[in-house]
Amino acid sequence: MNVSLLANALIGSEIIKIGNEVNELKRKGAKIANLTIGDFDPAVFPIPDALKSEIIAAYNDHQTNYPPADGILPLRETVAKLLENRLELSYGTGDILISGGSRPLIYATYLALVDPGDKVIYPAPSWNNNHYCTLSSANGVAVETTVENNFMPTAAQLKPHLKGATLLALCSPLNPTGTMFTAEQLEEICDIVLEENKSRAAGEKPLYLMYDQIYSLLTFDKAHVNPVTLRPELKDYVIYIDGISKALAATGVRVGWAFGPTEMISKMKALLGHIGAWAPKAEQVAVSKYFADDAQVDTFLGEFKEKIQLSLNAIYAGFKGLKAEGFAVDAVVPMGAIYLTIKIDYIGKTTPEGNVLKDSADVNFYLIKEAQCALVPFSAFGNDHSMPWFRASVGGCSLEDIQAMVPRIKAALSKLK
């Protein structure tokens, strides 16, 4: 069957492949600790009761027709206040675009900025930037990061690639690592972006920064930092991506927002208007009312973050314990989001059946079958299959499931030679 060049170039999701394997085993009766998808089990992490009540009330009030293309005004007003109160950012309602979650907004950012062949820079690991480069026919440049910097890109790593680039795509807290920028790290990156833009000739396309902060309200011991608060002169070049999906365990409610330069937001609005990627009107009405009450948001976030951190810390402590026992594993301290970065350095080992684990995917599928534990290797986020690092996502498991998983991992690794 003949298809477009774009369709031929698309690569299937490694996360979906792993998920299919997990689902097949579960169908056969296996109980798997599924740490793959960046989602929430509503039985473990339900959305706030007050938000659910507001959604139901909005449907009962017949808020079921088309919303405005950029989102209902009350929600954009609520977002503007949220940005000012929580992030010290000043944006008007015309600078804010509402969408059905953050994915359409990321895609719209690429389409609004990137011409075929334009250079887009992003760190590896990071979520889906390689796929968005394919969708926009961009020349993607993956900058590999290291554990020494918690897998966050540094200005020194990024700077050699900035010349001629159109877009720098960053995320903090970062999916897949659960780590985040310090103010000093981000300031240094902001400064090289400003320096690069000052060097460009009149009429030359500037370097834009897409800053995905969908996990900004899910940080633990350190405060979230953002480019424009640190360097206000960057405001004309930064497009932010945000929303409720992660902060409120509301991945299926589908309300996200972007904000940035008015002209850029206007172009993104036109793109999404043609695609029809609106957030449902009833959900927009509900979110505008829910987020307007800072006290109830803070109460929910306090309890929610504590529960997430307990699960992340349980895996972290478990892997540090295994490392102390001599296993070739490690973990990075969780800082935010719902993810933990873990190392399982068993590529090249042989299973009891005599099979050699050739890459990180083999290690992962071995653990799925032998330890009933499913992770996502960093190869799904732009790194090589030889890299022994993995993402563990805690939204789909209970704390009890996680605690029971660690002894199974120990037993499975003990069988390898």
N, C-alpha and C positions, 0 to 999 in steps of 0.2 A: 504493500500500500504506500503510495507516495504522500509524503507529509512535508511540512515546511522545514527549512533549515533550522529554525529555532526549535521545533519539536524534536528533530533529530539530535540536536545538541544537548537537550535536557538530560540530566542524570537523575536517576531515582534516588529517593531518600534512604540513606543507610539506616536511619532511625526507624522508618516504616518497615524495612526488611527485618530488623531485629524484633519489632513489635509483632510482625506476622509470625515469627518463630515462637515468641512467647504465647501468643494467642492459640497457636496450634497445640502447644504443650498443655495449656490450661484447658483446652477443649477435651484433651485426653485425661484430664483429672489432676494434672500437676498443680501444685501451689507454688507460684513464682513470686518472689519479691521483685516487683517490676519497678526498677529505678531508671527507666528509659525516658519516657516522655515528660516534657516540662508542663505537666498538667496536674490537676488535683482530683483526688477521689472525694466526691461530695459527702460521702459518709464519714470521712476523716476530717476534711477541711471544707465545711459548707460556707456559702456566701453569708454575709451579715444578715441577720433576721430583718433588720430595719430596711435594708436594700430590697430584700425579697418582698416585703410588705409594700414598699413604694412601687415596685414593678407591677404587682398584682393590682394595686390601686390605679395605676396608669392605664392598664388594660380595661379595668372596670369603667374608667372614665373615657373609654373609646379613643385612646391616643394611638390609633392604628393606621393613620394615613401617612403619605410621604412626609418625611421631615425636610427642612431646607437642605440644600446641597452641602452647605458648610456646617450643618448641625443647628439645633434649636438655640436661640439666643440665650435662654436661661442657663443652659449647660455651658455655653462659651463664657458667660459671665462668671459662673461658678469656677470654671477652670482658670480664668484670669485672676480671681481672688486667691485660688489655691497656689498659683505660681508666685504671687506676691507674698503671701503669708509663709509659705514653706520653703521657697527657693530664692527669695529676694529678686525675682524677675518681674519686669514690667512689660506686659504685652496686652494690647487691646483685643477686643472681640474679633476684629477683622484680621488679626494675626493668628487666629486659632482655627483649626479645621478638625471636625469630628468625623470619625469613620468607624466601620465595623471591625474594631480591634486595631492593632498596630501594623499588621502585615500589609494591608492596602496602602498605608501611609508610607511605609518603607519603599514599597514598589513605586508609589507616586513620586517619591523623592528622586529615585533613580531616573524615572522617565522624564521628570521635569528638568533634570540637570544634565544627564549623560547622553551624548551622541554616540553612535556606533564608533568604536575604536578609542573613545576617551579612556584615560587611565583612572581607575578607581583603586584606592589603597585601603586595605583592611588587615587587621591582625589575624593570625592563625595560632590558636583556634578562635573562631567566632561563628555566630549563628547565621547561616544561609547567605552570607554576602557573595560566596562563589556562585550560588544559584541566581541571585539577583543580577550579577554581572552577565551571566549567560542570557537572562531575560532581556537585558537592555543592550546586549552586544558590546559591552564594555570590555576594555583590556584590564582584567583584574590582576592586581599585584598583592599577593598574600605575604605579609611580613611575619615571619615565624618568631614567636616570643618564647621566653624561657621561664622555668620555675623560679629562678633567682629573683625575678621581678613579678612573681605570682601570676605569670602568663599575661600580664598587662603590657601593652606596647610602650616603649620609651621614645622620647623625642629623638634620641641618637639613632634608634632603629628606623624610625619613620623618615627622618630628614633626607636621606639620600634618594628617596623615591618621590619627593613632593614636586620636583620640577615638571611642569606640564600637566600635572594631575588635575582632574575636575572635582573629585570627591574623595574625602577621607571619612571612612565609616568607623565609628567607635561606639562602644557600649560599656556602661558602668552602672551598677554591678554587672559583671560580664557573664553572659551565657556563652560557653558552658562551665566556666570555672568557679563561679561564686565569689570571685575576687573583685577588687575595685580600685580605682585611681585614688591616690593621695592628692591633696591640693598641689603639692610641689610637682608631682609627675604631670598633672594635667596643665598646670601653668606653663611648664616647659614646652608641652605640645602646642598649646595656644600661641605661644611666642613664635614658634617656627612657622605656624600657619600665617600669622600676621606678617612675619618677615617675607614669606613666599609671596603673599599677595601684594606687598609693597614693591616687589621686584618685577611685577607683571606690567606689560605695556598697556596703554589706554586701548580699550576695546577688546582686550584679551579676556577670555573667560576666567573668573577668579577661581580659587580653590575653596570649595565649600566643605563644611564639616557637618555630617549627620551624626547626631548624638542620641543614641538609643538609651533612654533612662527608664524603661518600663519597670525596672526593679528599684527605683529610687526610694520608695517608701519601705522597702524590705532590707534595711541595713541593720547591722547588729552593734558593734562596738565603735565604728567609725562613721562620721557624717558623710553623706553623699555630697559630692562637689560637681559643679557644672561649668562649662566654658564661659558663658556670658557673665555670670556672677563674678568669676575670677578675672575676666578680661572684657569689660563692657564694649570695647572697640571692635570686638568680634561679632557683634549682634547682627550685622548685615550678612554674615556668612554662615550662620549656624541654623540648622533645621533640627528641632527636637522631636523625638518620638516618645510617646507616653500613653498612659491609659490605666484602666482598672483591672485588666485581666489577671495580673499576678498579685497586686497589692490587696485585692479583695477576694482572692481565690475564685475569680469570676471569669474564667477563660471562655465559657460558653455564652456569657452575657453580651460580649462583642461590642464594647464601647472603648474606643481609643481616641487619642488626639495628637495632632502635630501642631507645632507653633514655630514661628520664625518670621523672616522678612515678609511684609505684606504682599509684595509682587509674587514671591515664590509660592506662598500659601494660596494665592489666587490661581496660579497655574495648576497647582496640585488639586485644587477644588474642581477645576474644569476637567482634569483627567479622570478623577474619581466620579464626577457627575456622569461621564459617558459610561463608566464601568458599572455604576450603580452600587458602590460599596458603602452604602450608608449604614450607620448603626440604627437598629429599630427605634422608632420614635418613642414608644413606651419606655424602653430602657434608658433612652436619653433623658426623658422627664424624670425618671426615678433617680438616676445618677446625679442630676442637677440638684435635686432635693437632698439626697443622702450626703453628698460631699460638701454641701453648704453648712453642715453641722460638724464643726471641727471636733467637738468633744466626743461624739459617737464614733467618728472615724478613728480618733486616737485610742479610744477604749478597745475597739476591735483590733487595731494594729498591734497594740501592746500584747494582747492575748495570742493573736495569730503568730506574731514573730517569735514569741516564747516557745510555742509549739513546734514551729519549723526548726528553730535553733536546737531544741532538744533532739530532734531526729538527726540533724546534721552532725551534732556533737557526738551522738551515739556511733555513727559510722566513723567519724574522725578518731574517736578514742579506740574503737575496735581495730582500725588499721594501724594506729600507732602501737597498740598492744601486740599485733602480729609482727610488726617490724622489730619490736624489742625481743621477740622470740626468735628472730633470725629469718623471717620470711622476707622475700624481695618485694616489699610493698612500702607505700608511703602515702601521705595525705597532706594537703595544704589547708591551713586554718580557714574555716568558712567565715566570710566577711559580710555577705549579703546574698539576696536572691534565694533560690531553693535548691542550690547545687553545691556539690562537694567535688573537688578535684582529687582523684586518687590514682596512685601508681601501682600497677600489677606487672612486674617485670619478669614475665615467664615466657616470652617469645623464644622459640627454640627448644623448649622443654617437650618431653614426650609423655603422652597419656598412658594409662595402664593398658590400653588396647594397642599401643605402639604407634599412635598417630603423633606426628610432630606438629606443634602449634607454630605455624609459619608466620603469623602476624597477629595484630591486636584483635582482629575479628575472630580468629580461631580461639584466642584466649577467652573472648567474651562468650562465644557459643559453648565452649567447654564449661564455663561457669554456669551458664543457663541450664545445661543438662546435669551437671554434677553437683552444683550448689544451689540450684533453683534461685539464682540471682541474675538479673538482667541489667547490664550497664550500657553505656554508649561510648565507644572508643573515640578519641579525638580525631581519628580519620574521618569521622562524620562531620567535622567542623573545619576541614581544610588542611589538616596535617597528614603526614605520611602514615601508612599502615604499620610501619616499623616502630612507631612511637608508643610506648607502654603506658600512656596516661588515658584516664577514662573520666567520664562525667557520671555522677550519681545524682539523680533527681528524687527528692523525698516527698513530693506532693501526692504520689499515688500509693504510698505505704503508711501503715500505722507504725508507731514507735515500737510496738511489740513485734511486728513483722521484721523490722530492721534489727532489733536485738537478737532475734532468733536466726537471722541470716549470717551473722559474723562467724559463728562456729561452723556453719556449713561451708563457708569460703575457706576456712582454715583446713577443714577435712579434705576439700577438693584440691587445694594447693599442695597438701602433704602427699598426695598420690602422684604428683608429677616428678619426673626424673630428668 
